């Protein structure tokens, strides 16, 4: 429950802060101006990293364990984030940025006791690296990973999605191995990223800036080492797979710059995402393909976590060689991704015709309009017991909801969203535990089937809607559902699977996304939805009161 609370708290804090920080970006002079190297066409606020850092810190500070490593990581990450903020606002040279990153790394190495000493089967048994090698190597890796994530932040949602996958993998491994401080911090970062990516996927309305990319990169580097350098069962080379894609990209780009006689620290447009777009992929297609590759790498890290270091090293080197040779061959042959004409003529043409007739949108919207309140209301009925303090929680929500029936429509939408988003995570969590006795067989089967079918009608609604503003489906949405549904439930780990956290996360995501789409499609006509949520919140309070 602690990890789940940290995830939800970080997510809501980040979501709440981003609109405020987006408006303050101009006053802070934290705006990313477009140029020939960048893909955005208008100035963009780059204050999202502040929300990421604050959301993560506030979600873990109350439960911070008595651990020197944990405190050192938080202190070091804070220094790196502040250095990035100074760069976003004032602009720093690379030397000043390296100095801040190095200071953060030194705190973790000397105060937190983090060292790369153990390399498993790569060294003779029980042989550890001496301090004069381990300290510089650790500093190099931490600073290198920090900058690798910074350089990966080149397309909307790219750095956030890559690191989200990495932190999910690390948090999963930490929880399974009893490393609760690392698991707690990973859960908070994933929650903050989940909130941030709703504003950062294409087309983004805010960037994370160096504040966010440095913060995420530093945490990714230190936590991956802390997880694998404790001489436990996990292979010490797992960070190669968990973080190997951005590291490979950084190393290759810097070597290319040096080969061409340029400074390795001068920015250019030769990163993997730039190369994919030059091969003919669109913005979202490039991001999605990189997500898929990163998902394959972190899944490999999980499956091979106990295997030989030579196997992991060989796998990573093979992957790196294939990527490098693949891009070199594509450039030499002038190859580009083809787009079959039949796709545009047959599939897209037929979809366009259906959209003009409004047939699918009417049916899909009807299912969406009735399905979301029905699933939410039924979830309130499922727990065998609702904690007594939910009665107070319900009264607070009712105090927020009821006045909005006399207020402007936009305030009603905000109040409904607040009540819904605060209630859903905890109700779904309770419903997956001790259920009432009559919910079994066909009732339970129908309830779970609703979560499987509702996303189909959400997709159809988004695909055929005539609405031009508001929620749009993105590669991140597909990826998050993939992570929530497949990874936790299919990977063979009983300690996590017994908690059914994958199913809980999947249901929360379905309810959140469906509600967000529904609010946009209702176009301010919220009367029916408001009554349904009001009734569900009232029922929740009554159930808590009677026990």
C-alpha positions as CSV (number, residue, x, y, z in Angstrom):
1,X,0.0,0.0,0.0
2,X,2.9,2.4,0.7
3,X,4.3,2.1,-2.9
4,X,0.8,2.6,-4.3
5,X,0.3,5.7,-2.1
6,X,3.6,7.1,-3.2
7,X,2.7,6.5,-6.9
8,X,-0.7,8.2,-6.6
9,X,0.5,11.1,-4.5
10,X,3.4,11.9,-6.9
11,X,1.1,11.7,-9.9
12,X,-1.5,14.1,-8.5
13,X,1.1,16.6,-7.2
14,X,2.7,16.6,-10.6
15,X,-0.6,17.0,-12.4
16,X,-1.6,19.9,-10.1
17,X,1.7,21.7,-10.4
18,X,2.2,21.6,-14.2
19,X,-0.5,24.1,-15.2
20,X,0.9,26.5,-12.6
21,X,4.5,26.1,-13.7
22,X,3.5,26.2,-17.4
23,X,2.1,29.7,-16.8
24,X,5.1,30.8,-14.8
25,X,7.6,29.7,-17.5
26,X,7.7,33.1,-19.3
27,X,8.2,34.9,-16.0
28,X,11.1,32.6,-15.1
29,X,12.5,32.9,-18.6
30,X,12.4,29.1,-18.9
31,X,11.2,28.8,-22.5
32,X,12.7,26.6,-25.2
33,X,13.0,28.5,-28.4
34,X,12.8,26.6,-31.7
35,X,15.8,26.3,-34.0
36,X,17.0,24.3,-36.9
37,X,18.0,21.4,-34.7
38,X,14.8,21.1,-32.8
39,X,11.5,19.7,-34.0
40,X,9.0,22.0,-32.2
41,X,7.9,25.1,-34.1
42,X,7.0,27.5,-31.3
43,X,8.4,28.5,-27.9
44,X,7.7,25.9,-25.3
45,X,7.8,26.2,-21.5
46,X,10.5,23.9,-19.9
47,X,9.3,23.9,-16.3
48,X,7.9,20.4,-16.3
49,X,11.0,19.1,-14.6
50,X,10.2,21.2,-11.5
51,X,6.9,19.5,-11.2
52,X,8.6,16.1,-11.6
53,X,11.1,16.7,-8.9
54,X,8.7,18.3,-6.4
55,X,6.1,15.6,-7.0
56,X,8.7,12.9,-6.4
57,X,10.1,14.5,-3.2
58,X,6.8,15.2,-1.6
59,X,5.6,11.6,-2.2
60,X,8.6,10.0,-0.4
61,X,9.7,12.6,2.2
62,X,7.1,11.5,4.7
63,X,8.2,7.8,4.5
64,X,11.9,8.3,3.9
65,X,13.7,5.4,5.5
66,X,16.7,5.8,7.8
67,X,19.2,5.0,5.1
68,X,22.4,7.0,4.3
69,X,22.2,5.8,0.7
70,X,18.6,7.0,0.4
71,X,19.3,10.5,1.8
72,X,22.5,10.8,-0.3
73,X,20.5,10.0,-3.5
74,X,17.8,12.6,-2.6
75,X,20.5,15.2,-1.8
76,X,22.5,14.5,-5.0
77,X,19.4,14.5,-7.2
78,X,18.3,17.8,-5.7
79,X,21.7,19.4,-6.5
80,X,21.5,18.1,-10.1
81,X,17.9,19.3,-10.5
82,X,18.9,22.8,-9.2
83,X,21.8,22.9,-11.6
84,X,19.4,22.0,-14.4
85,X,17.0,24.7,-13.3
86,X,19.7,27.3,-13.4
87,X,20.6,26.2,-16.9
88,X,16.9,26.3,-17.9
89,X,16.5,29.8,-16.5
90,X,19.9,31.5,-17.0
91,X,21.8,29.2,-19.3
92,X,25.0,27.5,-18.1
93,X,28.0,26.2,-20.0
94,X,28.7,22.5,-20.0
95,X,31.5,22.9,-17.5
96,X,29.1,24.4,-14.8
97,X,26.5,21.6,-15.5
98,X,29.2,18.9,-15.2
99,X,30.3,20.5,-11.9
100,X,26.8,20.2,-10.4
101,X,26.4,16.7,-11.6
102,X,29.8,15.7,-10.3
103,X,29.0,17.2,-6.9
104,X,25.8,15.2,-6.7
105,X,27.6,12.0,-7.7
106,X,30.4,12.7,-5.1
107,X,27.7,12.9,-2.3
108,X,26.3,9.5,-3.4
109,X,29.7,7.9,-3.6
110,X,31.2,9.2,-0.3
111,X,28.2,9.8,1.9
112,X,25.9,7.1,0.4
113,X,28.7,4.6,0.0
114,X,27.9,3.7,-3.6
115,X,30.7,2.0,-5.5
116,X,31.0,-0.1,-8.6
117,X,33.2,-2.8,-7.0
118,X,31.5,-6.1,-8.0
119,X,31.4,-7.2,-11.7
120,X,30.3,-10.8,-11.1
121,X,31.8,-13.4,-13.4
122,X,33.8,-10.8,-15.3
123,X,36.3,-11.0,-12.5
124,X,37.7,-14.0,-10.7
125,X,35.5,-15.1,-7.8
126,X,35.3,-12.8,-4.8
127,X,37.6,-10.2,-6.5
128,X,36.4,-6.6,-6.1
129,X,37.7,-3.5,-7.9
130,X,40.1,-1.4,-5.8
131,X,38.9,2.0,-4.6
132,X,41.2,3.9,-7.0
133,X,39.3,2.3,-9.9
134,X,35.8,1.9,-8.4
135,X,35.4,5.6,-7.3
136,X,36.3,7.2,-10.7
137,X,34.3,4.5,-12.5
138,X,31.2,5.1,-10.4
139,X,31.5,8.9,-10.9
140,X,31.9,8.4,-14.7
141,X,28.8,6.1,-14.9
142,X,26.5,8.4,-12.8
143,X,27.5,11.5,-14.7
144,X,27.4,9.7,-18.0
145,X,23.9,8.3,-17.5
146,X,22.7,11.7,-16.3
147,X,23.8,13.3,-19.5
148,X,22.6,10.3,-21.6
149,X,19.0,11.0,-20.4
150,X,19.4,14.7,-21.0
151,X,20.5,14.0,-24.6
152,X,17.6,11.6,-25.2
153,X,15.1,14.4,-24.4
154,X,14.7,15.3,-28.1
155,X,11.1,14.4,-29.0
156,X,7.8,14.8,-27.1
157,X,7.5,12.1,-24.5
158,X,10.8,10.4,-25.4
159,X,13.0,10.8,-22.3
160,X,10.0,10.5,-20.0
161,X,8.8,7.2,-21.6
162,X,12.3,5.6,-21.7
163,X,13.0,6.4,-18.0
164,X,9.5,5.4,-17.0
165,X,10.2,1.9,-18.4
166,X,13.6,1.8,-16.6
167,X,12.1,2.9,-13.2
168,X,9.3,0.4,-13.6
169,X,11.8,-2.4,-14.1
170,X,14.1,-1.2,-11.2
171,X,11.1,-0.8,-8.9
172,X,9.8,-4.2,-9.7
173,X,13.2,-5.8,-9.1
174,X,13.7,-3.8,-5.9
175,X,10.3,-4.8,-4.5
176,X,10.8,-8.5,-5.3
177,X,14.3,-8.4,-3.7
178,X,13.2,-6.5,-0.5
179,X,15.0,-3.3,-1.4
180,X,12.1,-1.1,-0.2
181,X,13.9,2.3,-0.2
182,X,14.7,1.9,-3.9
183,X,11.2,0.5,-4.7
184,X,9.6,3.5,-2.9
185,X,11.6,6.0,-4.8
186,X,11.0,4.2,-8.1
187,X,7.2,4.2,-7.4
188,X,7.2,7.9,-6.8
189,X,9.2,8.7,-9.9
190,X,6.9,6.5,-12.0
191,X,3.8,8.3,-10.6
192,X,5.4,11.7,-11.3
193,X,6.2,10.6,-14.9
194,X,2.8,9.3,-15.4
195,X,1.3,12.7,-14.5
196,X,3.9,14.6,-16.5
197,X,3.5,12.5,-19.7
198,X,-0.1,13.5,-20.0
199,X,1.2,17.0,-20.8
200,X,4.4,15.9,-22.6
201,X,3.3,13.4,-25.2
202,X,2.9,14.7,-28.8
203,X,1.9,17.4,-29.2
204,X,3.5,18.5,-25.9
205,X,2.4,21.5,-24.0
206,X,5.4,21.6,-21.7
207,X,9.0,20.2,-21.6
208,X,10.9,18.8,-18.7
209,X,14.0,20.9,-19.5
210,X,17.4,20.1,-18.0
211,X,15.8,20.2,-14.5
212,X,13.8,17.1,-15.3
213,X,16.2,15.2,-17.6
214,X,19.1,15.7,-15.2
215,X,17.0,14.7,-12.2
216,X,15.7,11.5,-13.9
217,X,19.1,10.6,-15.3
218,X,20.8,11.0,-11.9
219,X,18.2,8.9,-10.2
220,X,18.3,6.2,-12.9
221,X,22.1,5.9,-12.7
222,X,22.3,5.8,-8.9
223,X,19.3,3.5,-8.3
224,X,20.4,1.0,-10.9
225,X,23.8,0.8,-9.3
226,X,22.4,0.7,-5.8
227,X,20.2,-2.2,-6.9
228,X,22.9,-4.3,-8.5
229,X,26.0,-3.5,-6.4
230,X,24.8,-4.9,-3.1
231,X,26.4,-8.3,-4.0
232,X,23.0,-9.9,-4.1
233,X,21.6,-12.4,-6.6
234,X,21.0,-9.7,-9.3
235,X,23.6,-9.5,-12.0
236,X,25.7,-6.3,-11.7
237,X,25.5,-5.8,-15.5
238,X,21.7,-5.3,-15.5
239,X,22.1,-1.5,-15.8
240,X,23.5,-2.1,-19.3
241,X,20.1,-3.4,-20.4
242,X,18.0,-1.1,-18.2
243,X,19.7,2.1,-19.4
244,X,21.6,0.8,-22.4
245,X,19.7,2.5,-25.2
246,X,20.2,6.2,-24.2
247,X,23.8,5.3,-23.2
248,X,24.5,3.8,-26.6
249,X,23.0,6.8,-28.3
250,X,25.2,9.2,-26.3
251,X,28.4,7.2,-26.9
252,X,27.8,6.9,-30.7
253,X,26.9,10.5,-31.1
254,X,29.9,11.8,-29.2
255,X,32.2,9.5,-31.2
256,X,30.7,10.7,-34.4
257,X,31.4,14.3,-33.4
258,X,35.0,13.6,-32.5
259,X,35.5,11.7,-35.7
260,X,34.3,14.7,-37.7
261,X,36.6,17.0,-35.7
262,X,33.9,18.7,-33.6
263,X,33.6,19.0,-29.8
264,X,31.7,16.1,-28.3
265,X,29.6,18.5,-26.3
266,X,28.3,20.6,-29.2
267,X,24.6,19.6,-29.9
268,X,23.6,18.3,-33.3
269,X,20.8,16.3,-34.9
270,X,22.4,12.8,-35.1
271,X,20.6,11.0,-32.3
272,X,18.7,7.9,-32.8
273,X,15.3,9.7,-32.9
274,X,16.7,12.2,-35.5
275,X,17.9,9.3,-37.6
276,X,14.5,7.5,-37.4
277,X,12.7,10.6,-38.6
278,X,15.2,11.0,-41.5
279,X,14.3,7.4,-42.5
280,X,10.7,8.5,-43.0
281,X,9.0,7.8,-39.6
282,X,6.7,10.4,-38.2
283,X,7.3,12.0,-34.8
284,X,4.9,9.7,-32.9
285,X,6.1,6.6,-34.8
286,X,9.7,7.3,-33.9
287,X,8.8,7.7,-30.2
288,X,6.7,4.5,-30.3
289,X,9.4,2.5,-31.9
290,X,12.0,3.6,-29.3
291,X,9.5,2.7,-26.6
292,X,9.1,-0.8,-28.0
293,X,12.9,-1.3,-28.1
294,X,13.3,0.0,-24.6
295,X,10.5,-2.2,-23.4
296,X,12.3,-5.2,-25.0
297,X,15.5,-4.3,-23.2
298,X,14.0,-3.9,-19.7
299,X,12.0,-7.1,-20.2
300,X,15.3,-8.9,-21.1
301,X,16.9,-7.4,-18.0
302,X,14.1,-8.9,-15.9
303,X,14.3,-12.3,-17.5
304,X,18.1,-12.5,-17.4
305,X,18.5,-10.9,-14.0
306,X,20.2,-14.0,-12.5
307,X,22.2,-15.1,-15.6
308,X,25.9,-14.9,-16.4
309,X,27.5,-11.5,-16.8
310,X,29.1,-12.7,-20.0
311,X,25.7,-13.5,-21.5
312,X,24.4,-10.0,-20.6
313,X,27.5,-8.3,-22.0
314,X,27.4,-10.3,-25.2
315,X,23.7,-9.6,-25.6
316,X,24.2,-5.8,-25.1
317,X,27.2,-5.7,-27.5
318,X,25.2,-7.6,-30.1
319,X,22.3,-5.2,-29.8
320,X,24.6,-2.2,-30.0
321,X,26.3,-3.6,-33.1
322,X,22.9,-4.3,-34.8
323,X,21.7,-0.7,-34.1
324,X,25.0,0.9,-35.4
325,X,25.3,-1.3,-38.5
326,X,21.6,-1.0,-39.2
327,X,21.7,2.8,-39.3
328,X,25.0,2.8,-41.3
329,X,23.5,0.4,-43.9
330,X,20.3,2.5,-44.1
331,X,22.3,5.6,-44.7
332,X,24.6,4.0,-47.2
333,X,21.7,2.6,-49.2
334,X,19.5,5.7,-48.8
335,X,16.7,3.4,-47.5
336,X,13.5,4.8,-46.1
337,X,10.4,3.3,-44.5
338,X,7.8,2.6,-47.2
339,X,4.1,3.5,-46.9
340,X,2.0,1.1,-49.0
341,X,-0.6,2.9,-51.1
342,X,-3.2,0.3,-50.2
343,X,-3.1,1.5,-46.6
344,X,-4.3,4.9,-47.6
345,X,-6.8,3.8,-50.2
346,X,-8.4,0.8,-48.5
347,X,-8.1,1.2,-44.8
348,X,-7.9,4.9,-44.2
349,X,-10.4,5.6,-46.9
350,X,-13.0,3.3,-45.4
351,X,-12.5,4.7,-41.9
352,X,-12.9,8.2,-43.4
353,X,-16.2,7.2,-44.9
354,X,-17.5,5.7,-41.6
355,X,-16.5,8.9,-39.9
356,X,-18.5,11.0,-42.3
357,X,-21.7,8.9,-41.7
358,X,-21.3,9.2,-37.9
359,X,-22.4,5.6,-37.4
360,X,-19.5,4.3,-35.2
361,X,-19.2,7.4,-33.1
362,X,-22.8,7.3,-32.0
363,X,-22.6,3.7,-30.8
364,X,-19.1,4.1,-29.3
365,X,-20.1,7.3,-27.4
366,X,-23.2,5.7,-26.0
367,X,-21.2,2.8,-24.6
368,X,-18.6,5.2,-23.2
369,X,-21.3,7.5,-21.7
370,X,-23.0,4.6,-19.9
371,X,-20.0,2.3,-19.2
372,X,-17.8,4.8,-17.3
373,X,-20.4,5.7,-14.6
374,X,-21.6,2.0,-14.4
375,X,-18.1,0.7,-13.8
376,X,-17.3,3.4,-11.3
377,X,-20.6,2.8,-9.4
378,X,-20.2,-1.0,-9.4
379,X,-16.6,-0.6,-8.0
380,X,-18.1,1.2,-5.0
381,X,-20.2,-1.9,-4.3
382,X,-17.4,-4.5,-4.5
383,X,-15.3,-4.1,-1.3
384,X,-16.5,-6.2,1.6
385,X,-15.7,-3.3,3.9
386,X,-15.0,0.4,3.3
387,X,-12.7,1.9,6.0
388,X,-14.5,4.3,8.4
389,X,-12.4,7.3,7.5
390,X,-13.9,7.1,3.9
391,X,-17.0,8.6,5.5
392,X,-15.1,11.8,6.2
393,X,-13.5,11.6,2.8
394,X,-16.9,11.3,1.2
395,X,-18.4,14.2,3.1
396,X,-15.5,16.4,1.9
397,X,-16.1,15.4,-1.7
398,X,-19.8,16.1,-1.4
399,X,-19.0,19.5,0.1
400,X,-17.0,20.2,-3.0
401,X,-19.5,18.7,-5.5
402,X,-22.8,20.1,-4.3
403,X,-22.1,23.8,-4.6
404,X,-20.9,23.3,-8.2
405,X,-24.5,22.5,-9.3
406,X,-25.2,26.2,-8.7
407,X,-21.9,27.4,-10.2
408,X,-20.5,27.7,-13.7
409,X,-20.2,24.5,-15.8
410,X,-16.4,24.7,-15.9
411,X,-16.3,24.5,-12.1
412,X,-18.5,21.5,-12.1
413,X,-16.1,19.7,-14.5
414,X,-13.2,20.4,-12.1
415,X,-15.1,19.2,-9.1
416,X,-16.2,16.0,-10.8
417,X,-12.6,15.3,-11.9
418,X,-11.4,15.9,-8.4
419,X,-13.9,13.5,-6.8
420,X,-13.4,10.9,-9.5
421,X,-9.6,10.9,-9.6
422,X,-9.3,10.8,-5.8
423,X,-11.8,8.0,-5.4
424,X,-10.9,5.6,-8.2
425,X,-7.4,4.5,-7.1
426,X,-8.4,3.6,-3.6
427,X,-11.7,2.0,-4.6
428,X,-10.1,-0.2,-7.2
429,X,-7.4,-1.2,-4.7
430,X,-10.1,-2.1,-2.1
431,X,-12.2,-4.0,-4.7
432,X,-9.3,-6.3,-5.6
433,X,-8.9,-7.4,-2.0
434,X,-11.7,-8.6,0.1
435,X,-14.9,-8.6,-2.0
436,X,-18.6,-8.9,-1.0
437,X,-19.8,-12.5,-1.2
438,X,-22.4,-12.1,-3.9
439,X,-19.9,-10.7,-6.4
440,X,-18.7,-13.9,-8.1
441,X,-19.3,-16.0,-11.2
442,X,-21.2,-14.1,-13.9
443,X,-21.2,-10.8,-11.9
444,X,-17.5,-10.7,-11.5
445,X,-16.9,-12.0,-15.0
446,X,-19.1,-9.2,-16.5
447,X,-17.4,-6.6,-14.4
448,X,-13.9,-7.6,-15.5
449,X,-15.0,-8.0,-19.1
450,X,-16.2,-4.3,-18.9
451,X,-12.6,-3.2,-18.4
452,X,-11.5,-5.2,-21.4
453,X,-14.1,-3.8,-23.8
454,X,-14.3,-0.2,-22.6
455,X,-10.9,0.7,-24.1
456,X,-12.1,-0.5,-27.5
457,X,-15.0,2.0,-27.4
458,X,-12.7,4.7,-26.1
459,X,-10.4,4.2,-29.1
460,X,-13.3,4.2,-31.5
461,X,-14.6,7.4,-29.9
462,X,-11.2,9.1,-30.3
463,X,-10.8,7.8,-33.8
464,X,-14.1,9.1,-35.1
465,X,-14.8,12.1,-33.0
466,X,-15.2,15.5,-34.7
467,X,-13.8,17.3,-31.7
468,X,-10.5,19.1,-32.4
469,X,-9.4,20.0,-28.9
470,X,-8.7,18.1,-25.8
471,X,-7.6,14.5,-25.2
472,X,-5.9,12.6,-28.0
473,X,-4.6,9.1,-27.9
474,X,-0.8,8.9,-28.1
475,X,1.9,6.2,-28.3
476,X,2.3,6.6,-24.5
477,X,-1.3,5.5,-23.9
478,X,-0.7,2.2,-25.7
479,X,2.6,1.7,-24.0
480,X,1.2,2.3,-20.5
481,X,-1.6,-0.1,-21.0
482,X,0.9,-2.6,-22.3
483,X,3.1,-2.2,-19.2
484,X,0.2,-2.3,-16.8
485,X,-1.6,-5.3,-18.3
486,X,1.2,-7.5,-19.7
487,X,4.4,-7.0,-17.7
488,X,3.2,-7.4,-14.1
489,X,0.8,-10.2,-14.9
490,X,2.9,-12.3,-17.3
491,X,6.4,-12.1,-15.7
492,X,6.8,-15.1,-13.4
493,X,7.3,-13.4,-10.0
494,X,5.0,-14.6,-7.2
495,X,5.8,-11.9,-4.7
496,X,4.5,-9.2,-6.9
497,X,1.8,-11.2,-8.8
498,X,0.1,-12.1,-5.5
499,X,-0.6,-8.5,-4.9
500,X,-2.4,-8.2,-8.3
501,X,-0.9,-4.8,-8.8
502,X,-0.8,-5.2,-12.5
503,X,-4.6,-5.7,-12.7
504,X,-5.2,-2.9,-10.3
505,X,-3.0,-0.5,-12.3
506,X,-4.7,-1.6,-15.6
507,X,-8.2,-0.9,-14.2
508,X,-7.2,2.5,-12.8
509,X,-5.7,3.4,-16.2
510,X,-8.9,2.3,-18.0
511,X,-11.1,4.3,-15.7
512,X,-8.9,7.4,-15.8
513,X,-8.5,7.5,-19.6
514,X,-12.1,6.7,-20.2
515,X,-13.3,9.5,-18.0
516,X,-10.9,12.0,-19.6
517,X,-12.2,11.2,-23.0
518,X,-15.8,11.2,-21.8
519,X,-15.5,14.7,-20.3
520,X,-14.2,16.0,-23.6
521,X,-17.0,14.4,-25.6
522,X,-19.7,15.6,-23.3
523,X,-18.8,19.3,-24.2
524,X,-20.0,20.7,-20.9
525,X,-23.2,18.7,-20.7
526,X,-22.3,17.1,-17.4
527,X,-25.7,16.7,-15.7
528,X,-26.0,12.9,-16.0
529,X,-22.4,12.2,-15.2
530,X,-22.5,14.6,-12.2
531,X,-25.5,12.7,-10.8
532,X,-23.8,9.4,-11.2
533,X,-20.6,10.5,-9.5
534,X,-22.6,12.2,-6.8
535,X,-24.6,9.0,-6.1
536,X,-21.4,6.9,-6.1
537,X,-19.6,9.2,-3.6
538,X,-22.7,9.2,-1.4
539,X,-22.9,5.4,-1.5
540,X,-19.2,5.2,-0.6
541,X,-19.8,7.4,2.5
542,X,-22.9,5.4,3.5
543,X,-21.0,2.1,3.2
544,X,-18.1,3.5,5.3
545,X,-20.5,4.7,7.9
546,X,-22.4,1.4,8.3
547,X,-19.1,-0.6,8.2
